[in-house]
Amino acid sequence: MARLSREDRQIALGRLQAGQSQSAIARHFHVSQSTISRLWVRFQATGSVADLPRAGRPRATTAAHDRFIRLRHLRNRFLSASSSVQALPGPRRLSDQTVRNRLHEAGLRARRPHRGAVLTRRHRQNRVQWGNQHLRWTVRNHWRHVWFSDESYFLLQRHDGRRRVYRRVNERYAPNCVDEAPVHGGGGVMVWGAINTAGRSTLVHVQGRITAQRYVEEILRPHALPLLADQDAIFKQDNARPHTARLTTQFLTDHHVQVLPWPSMSPDMNPIEHLWDELDRRVRRREEAPANHRDLLQALQEEWDTIPQQDIRHLIQSMPRRCRAVVAAQGSHTPY
């Protein structure tokens, strides 16, 4: 069971004195109701919520040390515990684990950070502006007409550090426990696709470097234009150079294609990005992993066709929430 820090005890005491129920306070701090009850009994008996004197090893840090550690890591979330040990004032040296314990008491734990795009001030302003412009868009009247398109590159072998191996002690370098990885993932294939609430495009293999001319002749003309035959259809593409080149924009204008303006560095706003992740997971779950690029492309196309359309609709139905999220985050990163 989690233990309340000194600051949390004071906050909990204030809520108790304000008349809030013990169960509500326990849910807020993710502790048991008995923990809050004992805290209240201790305050009524001693007039304090501090720990009672007890036998055992004395605390290695003072209140000033605890505050220094907490504030230092709140100001820079990527600092290591060992760096704080070196920076602590005074002659006494602490262990790294002691610093981690103080951070745990403050509710700070080392976790895998979210990896997002680099957002400048202008990027954030454009994202907020775009979100405000589309806040009133609904799925029924607007988003269901949008075809979300994108390219994605899939590696033949991907090693993201999440794969685990069950082994005994001293078996770290055993041949059957080593995850052998070719250089650069063994290469991969790039594909293009588009999704809509009513359907999806074929998954197109993009070979070599894509240019504006190739984008128009190999993707837009044969695959995108048939999807955009409806006069209400809207085409969404990101701001990659082949997409914004004069040749591409002129081609879309000549064929009366309505293009949805898109803010730069905003993959979290595009629901097809989640579909690429699902497609990759489906390929990785196959009992027989693709052995070469041809097998990988075939597996991608087969899994693309088997993704339920309901899953695609759910992704596109999240667009109003994405717009609200980017506005609430003031253009910064969102949970999507």
Secondary structure, DSSP 8 states (H G I E B T S, - for coil): -----HHHHHHHHHHHHTT--HHHHHHHHT--HHHHHHHHHHHHHHS--S----SSS--SS-HHHHHHHHHHHHH-TT--HHHHHHH--SS----HHHHHHHHHHTT-------------HHHHHHHHHHHHHTTT--TTTTGGGEEEEEEEEEESS---S-------TT-TT-GGG-----GGGG-EEEEEEEEETTEE---EEE-S---HHHIIIIIIIIIIHHHT-STT-EEE----HHHHSHHHHHHHHHTT-EE----SS-GGG-THHHHHHHHHHHHHT-SS---SHHHHHHHHHHHHHHS-HHHHHHHHTTHHHHHHHHHHTTTS----
